[in-house]
Amino acid sequence: MKINRLFTHSGAFHADEVMAIAIIKMIATVMTILRVRELPQDFEVGSDIAVDVGSKQDPAKGMFDHHQKGGSEDNFAATGKVWAFFGTALCQSHQVADRVYLTLLGSIDRADIGISDWTPVREEWRHLGASAFIASMNPPFGCSKEESDAAFEAAVTACSFALKGAIENAKTFCRMQDVIAKAEQPFKEVIILSEGGPWQEHVVGNSNYDQILYVIFPSDRGGFQLQCVPPQAGSFGQRKPLPVEWAGLRGQELADVVGSDFEIGSSLFCHPGRFIAGAMNLQDTIWLAEFAVESSDMPLAFP
């Protein structure tokens, strides 16, 4: 797909049009980006695209604006309108596209059109404030056009990196549903995953896993990790924390407290917050899980 001219508004830039342009550039070759106040009369349907300018919403004609009357009734700013049209094709999956919108793009629309309580974006998703981040990249008032354009290009590049990461993370998230379904379960309170990844929402949100206290998975730094299941997704709490006497211990110190013959190395540890621990090999990590399950520390209330 080739776009001859991509139009957006001039002046201070915002996350909604910057991210929308990053989306389009991932799926099309854009020859020129022009920042204008009004679309030219020679706007060519099929060759040009307008984002956040032009006061028309007509994807078939390459127009994605929300400033006209009723333009935000779908709760989309420029980002959401462009994503609704291109997102599934770009991600090659409706499920992945929905996840990207939920975790990154939705907050941009929300901030731009002033939705104060938008159900899909909940506090526990911990958005990073993408709109404020992009807004902070604007140069000072009164700067030259060259400075403004350079800052705009840098913002589009930043959004492109964020979008690529969000898509890959969403693919991993969706794949983890199958990984968890195939998990081993050495005890009723523990499951073992064949790979690490974002498992919390899948486990906490499924009543089949209400009795799971700990999840074991390979660490990307070597060895295996043992992580507590939180009471709800995004929480720093634990259904049952790791034993208090393990807190902050590493290597031989942890092995001595547990009282087992562990392989000693940098992967053998327990975080001071008692929500994650690790060992050099899978069997040692299973032993840690077994000791934690049998410890006298009382579990927190289940969800």
LINBEL-V613566 format. One record per residue. RES is the residue in one letter. SS is DSSP state (hx for helix, st for strand, lp for the rest). Layout:
res:ss
RES:SS
RES:SS
This chain:
res:ss
M:lp
K:st
I:st
N:st
R:st
L:st
F:st
T:st
H:st
S:lp
G:lp
A:lp
F:lp
H:lp
A:hx
D:hx
E:hx
V:hx
M:hx
A:hx
I:hx
A:hx
I:hx
I:hx
K:hx
M:hx
I:hx
A:lp
T:st
V:st
M:st
T:st
I:st
L:st
R:st
V:st
R:lp
E:lp
L:lp
P:lp
Q:lp
D:lp
F:lp
E:lp
V:st
G:lp
S:lp
D:st
I:st
A:st
V:st
D:lp
V:lp
G:lp
S:lp
K:lp
Q:st
D:st
P:hx
A:hx
K:hx
G:lp
M:st
F:st
D:lp
H:lp
H:lp
Q:lp
K:lp
G:lp
G:lp
S:lp
E:lp
D:lp
N:lp
F:lp
A:lp
A:hx
T:hx
G:hx
K:hx
V:hx
W:hx
A:hx
F:hx
F:hx
G:hx
T:hx
A:hx
L:hx
C:hx
Q:lp
S:lp
H:hx
Q:hx
V:hx
A:hx
D:hx
R:hx
V:hx
Y:hx
L:hx
T:hx
L:hx
L:hx
G:hx
S:hx
I:hx
D:hx
R:hx
A:hx
D:hx
I:hx
G:lp
I:lp
S:lp
D:lp
W:lp
T:lp
P:lp
V:lp
R:lp
E:hx
E:hx
W:hx
R:lp
H:lp
L:lp
G:lp
A:hx
S:hx
A:hx
F:hx
I:hx
A:hx
S:lp
M:lp
N:lp
P:lp
P:lp
F:lp
G:lp
C:lp
S:lp
K:hx
E:hx
E:hx
S:hx
D:hx
A:hx
A:hx
F:hx
E:hx
A:hx
A:hx
V:hx
T:hx
A:hx
C:hx
S:hx
F:hx
A:hx
L:hx
K:hx
G:hx
A:hx
I:hx
E:hx
N:hx
A:hx
K:hx
T:hx
F:hx
C:hx
R:hx
M:hx
Q:hx
D:hx
V:hx
I:hx
A:hx
K:lp
A:lp
E:st
Q:st
P:st
F:st
K:lp
E:lp
V:st
I:st
I:st
L:lp
S:lp
E:lp
G:lp
G:lp
P:lp
W:lp
Q:hx
E:hx
H:hx
V:hx
V:hx
G:lp
N:lp
S:hx
N:hx
Y:hx
D:lp
Q:lp
I:lp
L:lp
Y:st
V:st
I:st
F:st
P:st
S:lp
D:lp
R:lp
G:lp
G:lp
F:st
Q:st
L:st
Q:st
C:st
V:lp
P:lp
P:lp
Q:lp
A:lp
G:lp
S:lp
F:lp
G:lp
Q:lp
R:lp
K:lp
P:lp
L:lp
P:lp
V:hx
E:hx
W:hx
A:lp
G:lp
L:lp
R:st
G:hx
Q:hx
E:hx
L:hx
A:hx
D:hx
V:hx
V:hx
G:lp
S:lp
D:lp
F:lp
E:lp
I:lp
G:lp
S:lp
S:lp
L:lp
F:st
C:st
H:lp
P:lp
G:lp
R:lp
F:lp
I:st
A:st
G:st
A:st
M:lp
N:lp
L:hx
Q:hx
D:hx
T:hx
I:hx
W:hx
L:hx
A:hx
E:hx
F:hx
A:hx
V:hx
E:hx
S:lp
S:lp
D:lp
M:lp
P:lp
L:lp
A:lp
F:lp
P:lp
